[in-house]
Amino acid sequence: MGDFHQNGNIATLHNLSDRPVEEIEKDLIEFSRYRLMGLVIPSLFSELQTPALEKIVSEISRVPYLNELVIGLDRADESEYRHALKFFSRLPQHHRVLWNDGPRLRALDAQLAEKGLSPSHPGKGRNVWYCYGYTLASGRADAVALHDADIKTYTREMLARLIYPVANPSLSFDFSKGYYARSDGSSLGGRVTRLLVTPLILALRVVCGRNDYLDFLHSFRYPLAGEFALRRDVINDLRIPTDWGLEIGVLSEMHRNHSTNRLCQVDIADSYDHKHQDLSPEDASTGLSKMSIDIAKAMYRKLAIQGETFSIDKVRTIKATYYRVALDFIELFEADAAMNGLTFNRHGEEEAVELFAANVVKAGAEFRETPMDTPFIPPWNRVISAVPGVLQQLHEAVELDMEEYG
């Protein structure tokens, strides 16, 4: 059971009573009379062969209030797409599987690329962007949740609690962000949030001074949570990052476009575990090393937009401040783990902090070299303006794929 603390910046919706999921779903069924609900799941084909997605599909099959599911499928050939259609066919709800590597969606992507409007890099951001485009095209959902396909501890209560704030017509929220404790029951997870994001925000506050954006980020209990829900209107002008800065980038977009009283965070699980990324200390192009660089660059970029400048000396000062703050956090997490009977790898934690500290400087150097680099996909309202029939083309491509290969 969570506490009832409110930080004053972002509304925090707690799990105070362990309300049965059936009661929450009864509310959501009533809400669906006024506000249709949908779910987006970006997935790699490889995730179809994992117990995590098997459990997710089994749980979603029991959800009574969804009007549409949109599954974005990456890294799949034709036979794998056919397999995916079969895999998801057990879902009783209306659902569509976007074959992102299929000829029809590739042709649409090439058409957008000619106008400089297509996603520049493959990955989760591109997948989510096309899924959101299809959601706009279908018009079958007014409130749309999103979560990953690798959640090992998934229950349908996560979805119900996540979408509740934006589905309830009596509430004024446009966006809800999930939060939880990252733990597999034996050790602490969430290294990038615990050891990079929070200490880096505090370090930036010291070096750059407190500002509204840093206070905004710091108000989220789990800023890197991949689970969030939003109203369909929010999608139109949402710029989605193509790199590992997706979650921070989406929060930055919420900060730019929406009043904080229209945003909330919601407790969706007592504990949470999903696929773990390697630290990858030898390869800055993959794993948590790549993620840490992209996240730091996303923060630098946002602060630069607000007028902050980053000399190499300033970046080094940020690194030194970050390193000290992060080491102090290790002490806190060690005590937390001991109190809860969890194993704690002090050496591994300090190795991660050393890598992240080096990457804070790498991110600063890369940002200084290419300050105009913007790893954002154009918002859908711009794409629709440039290619008026694009949503109809996207909808038709997905429908024809489902018809031909299903």
N, C-alpha and C positions, 0 to 999 in steps of 0.2 A: 504494500500500500504506500503510495507516495505522500509527500507532504502537501501543504496548501500554499506554499510560498509563491508570491507574484513579484516579478522584478520591476514592474512598472512600465516597461517598454513594450513587451510582447505578451499578450494574454497566454497564460499557461493553464491548460485544461488537464486536471489530474485524474488519476484513478483512485478515488477516495472510498469507494464502496464495493469494489469487485462486482459490479452489476452484471448479472448474467447476460451473455451475448444474445440470447433469444429475446430479451427485453429491448436491447439496443436495436436489434434487427426489426422488431415490431415497430419501433419509432421510424426506422428508415423506410420500411414499406409504406407507412403513412406519408412520409416526406416525398416518396417517389410519385405521389399523385400530383405534386406541384413542381418537383425538380427531378428530372431523370438523372440516373447515375450510371457512370461508366468506370472502367478500369483499364489502364495501360500497363502491359508487362513487356519491357524490352528483354530479349533473350538471345543467347547464342545457341546454335543447334546442339552443341556439346552438352548444354545444360538439360536437354531433354532426357539424357541418360543418367541423371543424378537422382538420388532419393529426395533431394530438396524440392525439385520441381514436381516430382510425382506427388509429394504431399501437398504442395500448393494447389495443384489442380484438383486433388481430392477434396480439399477444404473449400475451394471456390465453388465446386459443384453443389455445395450445400447452401450457397448464398442466395437468398430469395429476392433481393431488391435490385440487382444489377440489370440494366437495360442493354448494356453492350460491353464486351471485352475486346480489346485490341491488343494482339500479340505481335510485337515486332521481331522478326526472325532474321538473324545475321549469320553469315558464314555457312550457308546451306546451298547445296546443288539441287537439281530437280528431284532426285530420289529422296533426298533429305527433307525437302519441302513437302513432298507427298507423305512422308513419314510423320512430319509435324502436323499436317492436317488430320491424319488418323489419330495421333496422340491427343490432340485437343478436341476431337470429335465427341468425347464423353461429356463435355461441358453442356449442360442443358440450356444455358443462356445463349442469346445471339452473340456470335463471336466471329472475328475475322483475323486471319494470320497474314501479316504483310511479309511477302517474300522480297526482302530488300535487295537480294542478289539476283532476282529473276529478271528476264529480259524486259518486261513491261516497266517495272519500276526503274531499271537501269536506263531505259530510253527516256523516261520522264526526267531522271536525274541529269542526263546529258543535255536535255533541252534547257533545264534551269542553269546548268553550268555555262552554257553559251551566253547567258545574261549575267553571269557572276553571282548567281543566287543559290547555288547548290551547296551543301555542306562540303567543306574542303578536306575533311578527314573522316575515315570510317570510325565507328565506335559507338558507344552508348548514346552520346549526344545526337548523332545523326539518326540513330534508330528512334530515339524519343521524338525528335523533330518530325519525322514522317508519320509516326503514330498519332501525334497531336494534329498533324494536317488531316489525317484520315478522320479523326474525331470531329474536326470542324466540318469536314465534307459530309459525314453521315448525319450529323445533327441529332444523334440518338442519346446524347448525354449533356446535361447542363452542369453537373458536378463530376469531375474526373479525378480519380485517384491514380497514383503510380507507385509501383514497388518493383524490386528486382526479382529475378527468377532463381536466386540461390540462397534463399532464407531457410536455414535448416530447422528453425524453431517456429515456423509459420503456423498461425491459427487464423481462422476467419474473423476472430475478434480484432486482430490487428487492422484489417481492412475496415471493419465496422467503426472502430474508434477513430481511424484516420479520416474517413470521409464524412463522419457525422457533423463536424463544425461547418463545412461548406454545403452540406446537403440540407441542413435544417433551415427552412425558410424563415424561421423566427430569429435566426442569428445573422449577423452582418458580415461574416468572415468571407473573404475572397480566396484565402490561402491558408492551409494548415500544414504544419511540418511535424512529422513523427519524432518522438524521442523515446529512449529506453536505456537500460544498462547493457553494455556490450560485454557479455560473458558467456562462456560455454559451460558454466557450472563448476569449472575447476581452476580457471585463471581469468584474468582481465583481458578483454579485447580492446578494439578501438584505438590502436596505437597512434594513428595519425591525428585523431581528434585530441586524445589525451596529451600526447607528447609534442605535437607540432602546432595545431590550430590554436588551442587555448593559450599556450605560452607565447606564441607569436603575436596574437592579438594584444596581450598584455605588454609585450616588448614594444610593439608599434605605438601603444599608448604612451609609453615612457619616452620614446625617441621623437615621435611626431606630435605628441600631445593628444589628449582625449578629443574625439569628435563623434558626431552622431552615428557615422557608419560603423566605427569600431565598437561603440556601445551597442549598436543594433546587433552585430554579429555575436558579441559576447553575451547577449541576452538569450541566445538559443542554447539549450542544454546539449543538443547533439547536432551541431551545424552540418556535419557530413552525412546525416541520415539520408538514405536514398528513397525514403518513403515520404511523399507529400501529396496533397490533394488541392485542387483549385477549381474555380468556376471557369466555364468554357470561355467566357469573355476575356479572361486573363491571358489565354493562349495567343490571342491575336497579335499583341505587341511584345511577346516574350522572346527575348534573344537568348538562345540556348548555346552554351559553350560546347565546343567539339572536343576539348581535352579533358584531363582529370579534374579540372576545376568546375565540373558541372554543378555540384551541389552548392558550392560557394557562389558560383556565377548566378544561379537561380535566386539565391537569397539577395545578391546584389541587385538583381532586376526587381525583386519585390521592394527593396529599399528605394529604388529609383522611381518606380511607377505607382506605388500604393502607400496610402496612409497606414501607419503602424497599427491603428485601431481596427484595421480590416485583416490583420494577420494574427495567427496564433500558432502555438505548438501544443501537441497533445500526447499524453502518455499512452503508448499503444502496446507495451509489453513489459512484463517484469524482468525478463531477460531475453537476449537476442543473440543469435549466432548465424553467421553465413560464411561463404567461401573466403578464406584468408589469402591475401596477396603476399608474395615474397618481398622481403626488404630490398633485395637486389642492390647491394652496396657497390657491386662492380659494374653495374649497367644502369646509367641514369636515364635510359630510354624505356624502362619498363618497371613494373612493380611499384612498391611504395616510394622508391626513389623518384621515379617519374611523377608520381602523384604529388609528392611534397613540393617539387619544383613548380608544377602547374598551379597548385594552390597558392603558394607564395607569390607567384607572378600575378595571379588573379587579384590578390590583395593590393600589391603594388600598383597595378593598373587602376583599380578603383580609387585609391588614394591620390594617384597622379591626376585623375580626372577632376578631383576636388582641389587641385592646385599644389599638392605635395611634390617636392622634388627629391630625387634619390641620387646623390653623389656616391662614389665608391666608398668614401669614408663613412658616409651615413649608413650605407648597407652593412659595412663592417661593424659599426656601432650597434645596429639592429641585431646582428648575429651574436655579438658578445652579450647583449642584454637578454636575447632569447635563450642563449645557452645557460645562463645562470638561473633564469626563471624555470626552464625545463628541468634542470637538475633538482631544484626545490620541489617541483611537482612529483618527481620520482619518489622522494621521501614520503609525500602524502599518499601516493598510490600504494607504496609498500605497506604503510600502516593500514590502509583500507583493505588490502588483500589479507593481511594478517588477521584483522578483526573478523573477516568473513571466511576464514579457513581456506583461502585460495592460494595456489602456488604463485610465486613471484620471482621472475628471472631478472635480478638486478643488473647483471652484466648485459643481458639482451636489451633491457630498457636503455641503458647508457649508450650502447652501440647505436640504437635507433636515434637517440638524441644527437650523437656526434654526426651521424649521416645527415639528419635534418638540418643541423647547424651549417654544415658545409653547403647544403642545397639552398639554404636561405641566401647565401652569397651567390651561388650559381644563378638562382632565379633573378637576383638583382642585376647581375651582369648581363643575362639574356634580355631582361627588360630594357636595360640601358642601350643595348645594341640595336634592338628593334622595338622602340617605344610605340610605333604605330601599328604593330601587329595586334590584330583583334580576332582571336579565335572564336568568334561568335557566328552562328548561322543567322542570316537575315530573318527578322520576324515575319510571320505569315501575312500580316497586313501589307507589308511591302511586296512580298512575292505575289499576292493576289492582285495588287495594283499593276505590277509589271506583266503578269501572265493571267489575265482575267479568268480563264477557264481552268486554272491549274487544279483546283479542288475537285472539279468534276472529272478531270483526267485521272487524278489520283484514285478517286472512288471507283471509277470504271476499271482501272488497271487491277485493283485489288479484287473486285468482284469477278472479273474475267479469269484471274489466276485461280480463285477458289472454285469457279465453275469448271475450268479446264482440267485442273489437277486433282480436284477433290473426289 
